[in-house]
């Protein structure tokens, strides 16, 4: 598998995490007045999804920087 494919997979995963985060935050907003426990659970899960997305993006960025450094030497 080439580095570009790995990067694309990680970016696709990050995008999926962000999409799920949007859905969870929408759910939290909708349930904020009627079901506090569900709203809090959605926010907690959204936070986890954001962290996963950030990790994937950071890994891609690190791989790109490594490739750039290798191509410069």
Order of alpha helices (4+ residues) and beta strands (2+ residues): alpha-alpha
